[in-house]
Amino acid sequence: MNSLSQNTSLLNTDLSHDLSFFLSLLDAPFAPFMSSLDYASMMTNASSWFYSFLRIAFVSAIEKADLLFRTSPGRIQRFYVKQTRSRSIITIFGEITFKRTEYQRRDTKEPYCYIDRKLSLLPRQRYDCCIEAKAKEIYADHNSMIKTGKILGEQIYGFFSLDPDRKFRHLSRQTVYNLLHRCGRIHLRPSPMPHTPDTLYIMADEKWVPLQGECTEDTPHVREMIKVAVCFEGRERILKKDGTPTDRFCLKNKYIYSSCSSEKNHFWENLQDHLATRYDLNKVKKIYIMGDGASWIRNGISEMRMPGTTVKAALDRFHASQAIHRMTSDKVFQEVLIRYLFELKREEFDTVAEIARSYLKEENERKRFDTNLDYIHRHWHEVKVMVKEVKIGCAMEQAISHIIASHFTSVPKAYSRKNLPLYLNSRIHSQNGEDLIRLALMARDVSPKGKDVALNENYDFSFFDDQVRKETFTVHLRNRSNKKETYPF
């Protein structure tokens, strides 16, 4: 036990005195620490002290603001004082309880609470907007409401703590669910790029995610198709800290777009709109759409075509090689067929394929062979585009695995059809490098009731600093020096 934990009674005195006392402790010599546990105990007490200090300071600031508004001339002209009540909320540094005044409008007789508006608090809201935004950011990376509740609960409890009771402060799964649904989907246009390349690359693929609540005897497994497109300008080498290039590459100026098939939106048209915001498409000469050759991916050729722009499809090397591995299990035939395929030797490829087929004895093996051989024949031109023009390869399988599969299908779980688009929206914003906390707070100011919001980073949201939505006005307060101050509310 050290001196930090022995002087918590000072928190009830003047805050400036508390702060001076704590800073003096940092300069005072402590007893020699004999173990890591002693040091951790000091950090636990320091964290508890800071959290207590912040809670007291915040309550003091809230109640002072409430008093200033109550005594302002503008309030007297427009609001009746109804009552003064206490309210408890949970903030990022713990639970606080403060007193605030409730009013009634003189003209409409509607209830009004200045402090609740300033803190963006809705009726019966237990957690503040900062925790809501933090929950959205954490869930976008972890995809587990239990993990999200654990991380949030321990952050609210303190910076660091050895107290075993911290495990009982975790937020429940239902609480995290409610926090995530306080804000709907955030529709955000991409930021314009400073330059437009001559060539754009688009990798596209889909992932099937299990759904719940829709299974029947005829359809025991219901799934939702998530379409994903990764747009980039090319690839570039990854550099070390000293600027030395490595053998690894990364996608240049990557941008991810995704949607659920049940939304029935025009995937390629919406993607083109996003790219038109990001680039000057009149300067783009070529667009390559890479994938596994699915029909919906090939539809992007006609959807993305524009005057002066050539759009071509390319088959990624993974699916081409995968088809050959499904044709035959013989390692020699696989190696020869893959070499002839990527060398674009059609006659040699068909000759070896015919020989490989003759070694198959089972009918189902020959049927599988013919199916995959037909797949390669149908996409031979797309393989040629990949080898001759694209050259840089296609990493869509890695992208779909990292963006969607690891997040939504890595563990056995199913989603509600109405909730999946919300979770996908947060995940894509996170993968695009957006600040989810800032976006969630901005969206909540625009639509506090959990509806979908269309935002643009270039918008000026300073208007929403005034929590009185219906009208804005200024209250002039007189301070002790009889000077007028502008006080918005």
VEXMI-555265 format. One record per residue (C-alpha): residue in three letters; residue number from 1; x, y, z. Coordinates in pm, whole numbers, m for minus. Example, Ala and Ser with C-alpha at 12.3 -4.5 7.8 and 13.67 -1.06 7.14 Angstrom:
BEGIN
 res   n     c1     c2     c3
 ala   1   1230   m450    780
 ser   2   1367   m106    714
END
This chain:
BEGIN
 res   n     c1     c2     c3
 met   1      0      0      0
 asn   2    143    340    m93
 ser   3     58    701    m14
 leu   4   m172    740   m315
 ser   5   m436    512   m174
 gln   6   m403    655    176
 asn   7   m508   1008     81
 thr   8   m827    957   m119
 ser   9  m1015   1169    135
 leu  10   m862   1477    m26
 leu  11  m1083   1421   m329
 asn  12  m1366   1580   m137
 thr  13  m1177   1909   m107
 asp  14  m1086   2168   m368
 leu  15   m989   2008   m700
 ser  16   m689   2234   m757
 his  17   m556   2132   m414
 asp  18   m605   1766   m508
 leu  19   m409   1811   m827
 ser  20   m123   1992   m648
 phe  21   m109   1714   m391
 phe  22    m92   1442   m653
 leu  23    179   1618   m852
 ser  24    384   1651   m534
 leu  25    365   1274   m489
 leu  26    540   1225   m820
 asp  27    843   1416   m689
 ala  28    846   1249   m348
 pro  29   1065    942   m292
 phe  30    866    618   m280
 ala  31    958    310    m84
 pro  32   1180     72   m282
 phe  33    972   m163   m495
 met  34   1051   m527   m431
 ser  35    839   m679   m708
 ser  36    641   m608  m1022
 leu  37    325   m651   m818
 asp  38    415   m353   m601
 tyr  39    466   m139   m907
 ala  40    136   m260  m1055
 ser  41    m34   m175   m726
 met  42     93    182   m752
 met  43    m38    205  m1109
 thr  44   m376     73   m993
 asn  45   m401    339   m724
 ala  46   m288    612   m966
 ser  47   m552    505  m1217
 ser  48   m821    505   m950
 trp  49   m715    851   m833
 phe  50   m723   1000  m1183
 tyr  51  m1064    851  m1257
 ser  52  m1203    988   m931
 phe  53  m1055   1329  m1004
 leu  54  m1207   1337  m1354
 arg  55  m1550   1233  m1229
 ile  56  m1556   1507   m967
 ala  57  m1432   1769  m1213
 phe  58  m1690   1669  m1473
 val  59  m1980   1681  m1226
 ser  60  m1864   2023  m1109
 ala  61  m1851   2155  m1466
 ile  62  m2198   2016  m1547
 glu  63  m2365   2166  m1243
 lys  64  m2194   2501  m1301
 ala  65  m2318   2509  m1662
 asp  66  m2669   2424  m1542
 leu  67  m2660   2714  m1296
 leu  68  m2537   2959  m1561
 phe  69  m2819   2866  m1793
 arg  70  m3080   2881  m1517
 thr  71  m2982   3238  m1423
 ser  72  m2948   3365  m1781
 pro  73  m3201   3624  m1910
 gly  74  m3272   3417  m2222
 arg  75  m3385   3122  m2011
 ile  76  m3620   3334  m1801
 gln  77  m3788   3468  m2114
 arg  78  m3842   3130  m2281
 phe  79  m3855   2854  m2015
 tyr  80  m4029   2786  m1686
 val  81  m3837   2603  m1416
 lys  82  m4012   2271  m1360
 gln  83  m3792   2082  m1115
 thr  84  m3434   1987  m1029
 arg  85  m3353   1618  m1046
 ser  86  m3047   1397  m1025
 arg  87  m2936   1184  m1316
 ser  88  m2673    909  m1331
 ile  89  m2484    816  m1645
 ile  90  m2180    603  m1722
 thr  91  m1898    790  m1891
 ile  92  m1559    678  m2021
 phe  93  m1415    726  m1671
 gly  94  m1695    569  m1469
 glu  95  m2039    644  m1335
 ile  96  m2130    996  m1231
 thr  97  m2438   1146  m1069
 phe  98  m2523   1513  m1111
 lys  99  m2814   1747  m1055
 arg 100  m2971   1931  m1344
 thr 101  m3275   2150  m1389
 glu 102  m3572   2049  m1603
 tyr 103  m3773   2320  m1777
 gln 104  m4092   2372  m1972
 arg 105  m4118   2592  m2280
 arg 106  m4337   2894  m2231
 asp 107  m4481   2883  m2582
 thr 108  m4532   2511  m2659
 lys 109  m4535   2372  m2302
 glu 110  m4287   2106  m2415
 pro 111  m4034   1973  m2164
 tyr 112  m3673   2079  m2206
 cys 113  m3348   2001  m2024
 tyr 114  m3047   2210  m2113
 ile 115  m2785   1973  m1967
 asp 116  m2932   1667  m2138
 arg 117  m2917   1848  m2471
 lys 118  m2559   1963  m2413
 leu 119  m2446   1610  m2325
 ser 120  m2645   1454  m2612
 leu 121  m2843   1243  m2369
 leu 122  m3168   1080  m2472
 pro 123  m3442    982  m2226
 arg 124  m3349    672  m2024
 gln 125  m3002    666  m2176
 arg 126  m2755    502  m1942
 tyr 127  m2427    523  m2135
 asp 128  m2299    846  m2289
 cys 129  m2235    898  m2659
 cys 130  m1859    845  m2624
 ile 131  m1912    487  m2505
 glu 132  m2158    428  m2789
 ala 133  m1902    544  m3044
 lys 134  m1624    340  m2880
 ala 135  m1843     29  m2890
 lys 136  m1893     70  m3263
 glu 137  m1518    103  m3319
 ile 138  m1426   m199  m3106
 tyr 139  m1696   m423  m3255
 ala 140  m1582   m336  m3607
 asp 141  m1248   m504  m3528
 his 142  m1354   m789  m3298
 asn 143  m1704   m892  m3417
 ser 144  m1785  m1025  m3071
 met 145  m2025   m847  m2841
 ile 146  m1881  m1038  m2546
 lys 147  m1527   m919  m2624
 thr 148  m1652   m567  m2690
 gly 149  m1831   m561  m2354
 lys 150  m1520   m692  m2180
 ile 151  m1290   m430  m2334
 leu 152  m1532   m144  m2271
 gly 153  m1603   m252  m1914
 glu 154  m1236   m264  m1820
 gln 155  m1168     72  m1986
 ile 156  m1453    230  m1792
 tyr 157  m1329     76  m1469
 gly 158   m979    227  m1500
 phe 159   m661    260  m1701
 phe 160   m515    m34  m1515
 ser 161   m642   m231  m1216
 leu 162   m553   m535  m1007
 asp 163   m895   m538   m845
 pro 164  m1058   m878   m912
 asp 165  m1397   m704   m920
 arg 166  m1308   m556  m1260
 lys 167  m1436   m879  m1417
 phe 168  m1784   m797  m1292
 arg 169  m1783   m459  m1469
 his 170  m1800   m609  m1817
 leu 171  m2091   m491  m2031
 ser 172  m2348   m755  m2119
 arg 173  m2407   m872  m2474
 gln 174  m2751   m710  m2479
 thr 175  m2605   m378  m2362
 val 176  m2347   m383  m2642
 tyr 177  m2623   m472  m2890
 asn 178  m2824   m169  m2778
 leu 179  m2519     58  m2804
 leu 180  m2447    m57  m3159
 his 181  m2804      9  m3269
 arg 182  m2818    361  m3124
 cys 183  m2666    469  m3454
 gly 184  m2773    327  m3790
 arg 185  m2561    277  m4098
 ile 186  m2331    563  m4192
 his 187  m2322    634  m4564
 leu 188  m2002    819  m4643
 arg 189  m1864    926  m4979
 pro 190  m1491    872  m5027
 ser 191  m1256   1165  m5015
 pro 192  m1129   1291  m5354
 met 193   m778   1183  m5446
 pro 194   m523   1446  m5548
 his 195   m451   1270  m5877
 thr 196   m625   1026  m6113
 pro 197   m432    732  m6263
 asp 198   m468    611  m6620
 thr 199   m554    258  m6502
 leu 200   m778    137  m6221
 tyr 201   m791   m218  m6086
 ile 202  m1098   m368  m5923
 met 203  m1094   m702  m5744
 ala 204  m1440   m847  m5677
 asp 205  m1565  m1151  m5490
 glu 206  m1853  m1263  m5271
 lys 207  m1892  m1431  m4934
 trp 208  m2194  m1624  m4808
 val 209  m2284  m1550  m4446
 pro 210  m2533  m1769  m4253
 leu 211  m2860  m1611  m4142
 gln 212  m3081  m1696  m3848
 gly 213  m3456  m1692  m3796
 glu 214  m3542  m1783  m4156
 cys 215  m3469  m2157  m4167
 thr 216  m3750  m2397  m4263
 glu 217  m3773  m2769  m4336
 asp 218  m3728  m2701  m4707
 thr 219  m3443  m2453  m4657
 pro 220  m3255  m2551  m4340
 his 221  m2959  m2328  m4428
 val 222  m3031  m1969  m4532
 arg 223  m2737  m1750  m4628
 glu 224  m2679  m1393  m4738
 met 225  m2436  m1305  m5016
 ile 226  m2203  m1016  m4940
 lys 227  m2043   m861  m5247
 val 228  m1706   m694  m5201
 ala 229  m1496   m485  m5439
 val 230  m1142   m369  m5367
 cys 231  m1032    m80  m5591
 phe 232   m670     28  m5619
 glu 233   m426    204  m5850
 gly 234   m158    m65  m5864
 arg 235     92   m207  m5623
 glu 236    403    m70  m5456
 arg 237    682   m217  m5249
 ile 238    667   m204  m4873
 leu 239    958     m8  m4730
 lys 240   1143    m63  m4407
 lys 241   1182    214  m4152
 asp 242   1511    318  m4306
 gly 243   1356    335  m4654
 thr 244   1500      8  m4781
 pro 245   1253   m176  m5009
 thr 246   1141   m525  m4909
 asp 247   1021   m821  m5116
 arg 248    660   m757  m5016
 phe 249    403   m545  m5195
 cys 250     90   m357  m5090
 leu 251   m202   m218  m5287
 lys 252   m172    149  m5373
 asn 253   m454    376  m5248
 lys 254   m687     86  m5170
 tyr 255  m1060    154  m5135
 ile 256  m1319   m108  m5033
 tyr 257  m1688   m110  m5122
 ser 258  m1937   m376  m5011
 ser 259  m2310   m443  m4989
 cys 260  m2553   m722  m4906
 ser 261  m2750   m887  m5185
 ser 262  m3079   m847  m4993
 glu 263  m3049   m468  m5016
 lys 264  m3126   m499  m5388
 asn 265  m2911   m202  m5476
 his 266  m2717   m166  m5797
 phe 267  m2372   m277  m5686
 trp 268  m2171   m164  m5988
 glu 269  m2361    162  m6033
 asn 270  m2303    256  m5669
 leu 271  m1938    160  m5697
 gln 272  m1904    378  m6005
 asp 273  m2059    670  m5814
 his 274  m1805    624  m5535
 leu 275  m1518    610  m5781
 ala 276  m1651    921  m5956
 thr 277  m1625   1101  m5621
 arg 278  m1277    964  m5561
 tyr 279  m1134   1019  m5913
 asp 280  m1193   1213  m6231
 leu 281  m1317    917  m6435
 asn 282  m1278   1111  m6759
 lys 283   m901   1066  m6717
 val 284   m919    689  m6660
 lys 285   m829    498  m6976
 lys 286   m844    136  m6857
 ile 287  m1031    m52  m6587
 tyr 288   m953   m416  m6508
 ile 289  m1211   m618  m6313
 met 290  m1050   m924  m6157
 gly 291  m1220  m1217  m5988
 asp 292  m1335  m1575  m6026
 gly 293  m1540  m1508  m6338
 ala 294  m1884  m1515  m6170
 ser 295  m2170  m1374  m6375
 trp 296  m2232  m1080  m6141
 ile 297  m1862   m987  m6166
 arg 298  m1868  m1004  m6545
 asn 299  m2171   m774  m6542
 gly 300  m1938   m506  m6416
 ile 301  m1781   m484  m6763
 ser 302  m2093   m329  m6913
 glu 303  m2186   m136  m6597
 met 304  m1846     30  m6561
 arg 305  m1794    107  m6931
 met 306  m1770    477  m7015
 pro 307  m1678    678  m7326
 gly 308  m1303    669  m7372
 thr 309  m1252    395  m7112
 thr 310  m1178     30  m7184
 val 311  m1311   m221  m6929
 lys 312  m1180   m578  m6931
 ala 313  m1228   m881  m6708
 ala 314   m936  m1088  m6583
 leu 315   m938  m1429  m6411
 asp 316   m721  m1440  m6102
 arg 317   m447  m1701  m6088
 phe 318   m580  m1863  m5774
 his 319   m907  m1979  m5928
 ala 320   m735  m2084  m6250
 ser 321   m490  m2299  m6056
 gln 322   m769  m2426  m5833
 ala 323   m963  m2551  m6135
 ile 324   m658  m2750  m6253
 his 325   m610  m2904  m5908
 arg 326   m973  m3014  m5917
 met 327   m927  m3170  m6259
 thr 328   m657  m3414  m6150
 ser 329   m470  m3504  m5833
 asp 330   m155  m3607  m6020
 lys 331    120  m3360  m5927
 val 332    300  m3394  m6263
 phe 333    m13  m3324  m6466
 gln 334    m98  m3031  m6238
 glu 335    242  m2873  m6282
 val 336    242  m2914  m6662
 leu 337   m116  m2788  m6706
 ile 338    m53  m2480  m6490
 arg 339    265  m2399  m6684
 tyr 340     91  m2430  m7023
 leu 341   m208  m2231  m6899
 phe 342     m7  m1928  m6788
 glu 343    216  m1954  m7095
 leu 344   m110  m1935  m7295
 lys 345    m30  m2250  m7500
 arg 346   m384  m2362  m7579
 glu 347   m305  m2665  m7797
 glu 348    m45  m2807  m7559
 phe 349   m279  m2750  m7267
 asp 350   m566  m2938  m7436
 thr 351   m336  m3224  m7536
 val 352   m207  m3277  m7184
 ala 353   m560  m3237  m7045
 glu 354   m685  m3514  m7274
 ile 355   m406  m3745  m7158
 ala 356   m478  m3667  m6794
 arg 357   m847  m3744  m6845
 ser 358   m767  m4085  m6990
 tyr 359   m616  m4189  m6657
 leu 360   m941  m4127  m6471
 lys 361  m1151  m4438  m6409
 glu 362  m1450  m4315  m6209
 glu 363  m1740  m4143  m6382
 asn 364  m1770  m3874  m6117
 glu 365  m1397  m3797  m6157
 arg 366  m1437  m3751  m6533
 lys 367  m1744  m3535  m6478
 arg 368  m1555  m3311  m6235
 phe 369  m1266  m3296  m6483
 asp 370  m1494  m3185  m6768
 thr 371  m1662  m2923  m6551
 asn 372  m1336  m2758  m6453
 leu 373  m1189  m2789  m6803
 asp 374  m1495  m2612  m6941
 tyr 375  m1445  m2341  m6675
 ile 376  m1091  m2277  m6800
 his 377  m1198  m2277  m7165
 arg 378  m1473  m2024  m7096
 his 379  m1230  m1792  m6917
 trp 380   m927  m1844  m7138
 his 381   m942  m1488  m7267
 glu 382   m961  m1356  m6910
 val 383   m651  m1559  m6821
 lys 384   m480  m1399  m7120
 val 385   m574  m1052  m6995
 met 386   m432  m1136  m6652
 val 387   m102  m1266  m6796
 lys 388    m50  m1013  m7077
 glu 389   m198   m691  m6936
 val 390   m264   m699  m6564
 lys 391     55   m886  m6465
 ile 392     45   m769  m6101
 gly 393   m182  m1055  m5993
 cys 394   m501  m1061  m5791
 ala 395   m511  m1090  m5412
 met 396   m889  m1097  m5376
 glu 397   m897  m1427  m5188
 gln 398   m669  m1281  m4924
 ala 399   m876   m963  m4916
 ile 400  m1212  m1140  m4880
 ser 401  m1062  m1362  m4611
 his 402   m927  m1069  m4412
 ile 403  m1218   m829  m4460
 ile 404  m1522  m1059  m4441
 ala 405  m1440  m1424  m4366
 ser 406  m1222  m1366  m4059
 his 407  m1484  m1132  m3920
 phe 408  m1819  m1293  m4004
 thr 409  m1761  m1662  m4077
 ser 410  m1448  m1761  m3883
 val 411  m1664  m1890  m3595
 pro 412  m1999  m2071  m3618
 lys 413  m2258  m1798  m3580
 ala 414  m2550  m1659  m3777
 tyr 415  m2684  m1307  m3819
 ser 416  m3019  m1144  m3853
 arg 417  m3087  m1013  m4202
 lys 418  m3166   m665  m4068
 asn 419  m2853   m647  m3848
 leu 420  m2594   m775  m4094
 pro 421  m2587   m458  m4312
 leu 422  m2523   m247  m3999
 tyr 423  m2228   m458  m3888
 leu 424  m2092   m475  m4243
 asn 425  m2112    m97  m4273
 ser 426  m1893    m47  m3966
 arg 427  m1647   m312  m4080
 ile 428  m1596   m153  m4423
 his 429  m1547    194  m4275
 ser 430  m1289     48  m4038
 gln 431  m1104   m126  m4323
 asn 432  m1104    197  m4526
 gly 433   m923    372  m4243
 glu 434  m1213    593  m4136
 asp 435  m1233    724  m3780
 leu 436  m1540    534  m3660
 ile 437  m1562    722  m3332
 arg 438  m1581   1058  m3506
 leu 439  m1825    925  m3766
 ala 440  m2051    775  m3500
 leu 441  m2063   1101  m3304
 met 442  m2137   1305  m3615
 ala 443  m2409   1061  m3721
 arg 444  m2566   1074  m3377
 asp 445  m2598   1452  m3394
 val 446  m2774   1425  m3729
 ser 447  m2999   1133  m3636
 pro 448  m3011   1056  m3262
 lys 449  m3281    788  m3302
 gly 450  m3066    525  m3474
 lys 451  m3169    584  m3835
 asp 452  m2932    558  m4131
 val 453  m2732    873  m4193
 ala 454  m2562   1009  m4504
 leu 455  m2249   1199  m4408
 asn 456  m1971   1372  m4592
 glu 457  m1646   1466  m4425
 asn 458  m1652   1801  m4603
 tyr 459  m1975   1907  m4434
 asp 460  m1964   2169  m4160
 phe 461  m2145   2030  m3856
 ser 462  m2081   2329  m3632
 phe 463  m2452   2409  m3656
 phe 464  m2526   2101  m3447
 asp 465  m2316   2232  m3161
 asp 466  m2635   2413  m3066
 gln 467  m2845   2139  m2907
 val 468  m3169   2335  m2948
 arg 469  m3266   2205  m3291
 lys 470  m3574   2416  m3355
 glu 471  m3416   2755  m3309
 thr 472  m3087   2916  m3221
 phe 473  m3045   3222  m3017
 thr 474  m2790   3390  m2795
 val 475  m2807   3459  m2427
 his 476  m2599   3746  m2294
 leu 477  m2463   3679  m1950
 arg 478  m2315   3944  m1729
 asn 479  m2003   3841  m1545
 arg 480  m1858   4009  m1241
 ser 481  m1686   4277  m1449
 asn 482  m2019   4365  m1618
 lys 483  m1890   4250  m1957
 lys 484  m2122   4073  m2195
 glu 485  m2040   3717  m2301
 thr 486  m2204   3516  m2575
 tyr 487  m2340   3189  m2439
 pro 488  m2500   2950  m2690
 phe 489  m2758   2692  m2585
END
